[in-house]
Amino acid sequence: MGQTLVEKIISQNVGHPVKAGDTVVVNVDFAALHDGSGPLLVRLMKERGYDKEPVFNAKHMLFANEFGPESTREVANEHALCRQYAHEHGCFWEEGGTGHVHAHVYESYLKCGTVCIIGDSHTTVHGAFGCFATGCGSTDMVAVTRFGQTWIKVPETFLINVHGKLPKGVYAKDIMLKVASIIKSDQAIYKSLEFRGDTISSLSMDGRLTITSMGVDVGAKNAIMETDEHTREFLAYGREEDYVEVKADGDGNYERVIDINAEELEPLVSKPHYVENVDLAKNCKDEHVDLIYIGSCTNGRVEDLHIAAEILKGKKVAKGTRLLVIPNSRSVYHECMKDGTLLTLAEAGAIIEGPNCGPCMGVHQGIPADNEVVVATQNRNFKGRMGNPTARIYLSSPATAAATALTGFITDPREVMD
C-alpha cells in the first residue's frame, strides 16, 4: 500500500518509512514567528538561557511583525524586542505593515515538500506547496528555534476529492466553507486534509492558499495538496530551485474519503459564530451589513482583490455600509496599485490600508462597533474574534463580500455580476 502525502514527506524528513500514528522527531526546514508569538518566544529563550546561543539556522528562520505598524507604546516595545533578537541572531526580519508572516514565507522562503513550523495556527496555508506545515505554541518553538527539531505524531488523513468546473460566482472560499459544513470543527482534529481532484488542479495558487489556510479552522493538523505547473509558475521568477514535485501514491491508507461535486456548489456564507454554521448566501439576503472586510491571510491576495474590483468597478458602496480592503502582502499591494485595482476599489468607496492583519485579530484598524454585522473574507467568525464580542461575523468569498458592499445586505454575487 502507498503512503499519504504527509506520510511521504515525514518519511523523507526522518529517513525511514512512517505511518499514521507514529510519533517522530522531525527536522524543521523553515520556521517563523510573528509579533504575537515572537515576544513570548524571545522571553522564553532568555528564561532558559538560550538568548545568547545561536538559532538552529539563521537562514531558515523569519521574524515578522504582521499586525501592522506600531499602534501603542507597548506594541512598539514588543516589536523592538523581536527586531533586536532577529538582528542579533542573523535571522530574516520583516517590519510591520509589509504583510502577513505566511505571505512572507511562501513568497520568499518556502521550498516544496518540506517541513514548515510557524508560531501561528494558520501555518496550514503552506500545504498548498506540498509541505507538511503546522503551527505550534511559543513553548514548543523554543526547541525549534534552538535545535531545529520538534516532535510530530503522524496524522491520519482525510482525502477530499473535488471534481468539476466551478460555477459562476463560486470560488475557492466556497469550496472550503462546503468542507467545513461537512466535517464541522470536531471531526478533523489532528487530521491531515489532503485535497485532490480536477477542481483543485485547475485552481490558481491564490485559490489553493485560501483552502489550505483554513485547514486549522476545521480542527486539522495540516492541509496539503500536490505540486504541479501552477506551483512551478508561482516560483518561476528567481525561485525555480524551490520547486519539487510532490505527488500522492494514489493508494494510501485514508481514514475518510469525501467527494465534492464542484458543479453543484453555490456561493456560501458562514454564519455567526462558528465556521461550520454554513448557509447559502441567498438565504441570508435580509441581513443588513455594517462593515465588510476584504483581506486577511485567507483572502487578501491579488486574485481576491481583482475579483472584488471587477464587481465594484464604476459603482459605489451602499450608504450605511463600510468597506475595508487590506492587501495580504507588500507585493500584492504593489501589483494591485500598479494595475489600478486599488484605485478602482477606492473610487467605489473602500478604505485601503497597508498590508497587515487588520481587524481579523481584533488588534488593528477596522474593529466593529457594538452589535454591528460584519461580512469578512477572513477565516474565523468566533464570538469576539474581531475585537468586539457583540459583533456578528459572517465569512464569505471576496465576490460575496463585494456584492454585499454594493447592496448593504448579504448578497449572492451572481445577482450583480455581469
C-alpha angles and dihedrals in degrees: 000000000000129000133255117245092260093049090051095050096046092044090055091047097052096036100241138068117279133185135200111290096031116124114218141164110241130200110239114231096189133008134184143173135195135209091280098053100022101071092050090049092052091051092048091050089054092046090054094045094249098112093098094040121094120260117246092263121348092202091057098051134078134189115196133177100217102164092079137256116336110288100182139017090255092053091047090055092050090051091048090052093056093040092055093046093049093048094046092051097041095243125150113269133197123188125229115275095037098094148279118318089240093053089053091050099050095036095052117008117022122110120202118254096020137122112258123186121184132173092244132080095231091066084111086085092082091066085085085079094053093262132139096236126169139154129242139183126266092258092059088042088066090071091043093050097046103033106016094234140102137171123255133186103214104243129229112247134235110203111214113194115194116187136177138039117301111245123236112290094018121112144170092282090059089053091055094045088053089052090050090053090054104044098025118201099294106049099068101044108149091357130129116236110211113193120203140151138092092284091059091044090054094052122102118239088258089059094045092051089054090058099044093045089065096050090102091050089070091046099262124150090219144345122218144181137186119261122241143149092308088058092046091050091052089055095040099106108072099326103075091128090061092067117099126169110246114185134169121241091229096225102064123144103264119186092207137007120208121189121199124188103214092196090067095053124110131189108290139194131199109227126214131317109002132049092227092054090100129169138161112277090230090059091062098051094122093061111105113215126213101183133026121193121193110185141051130126088292103053113008100099131115095267091050094052091045090055092050093045092051090056095043099041111128092000137095135239110253118265111262093027126097125209121202120188122189121176117226097234144358092264090053090048092050095046093048090047092052096047094046097249095124091048091052091051093045092049088053089057103266122147108229121208131186117260112296142112093274117187095337090094094034091239105102145038118321102046109158124244124243115302094358122149117231133193109199135175090214126110106251136048101179117149107279094010094130095045100272120081092200094059120099115222128202119190120216147151119276089255093056090044092052093046089050090052089059096052104027089231130085102278135190102236092223088072093065103029118107 
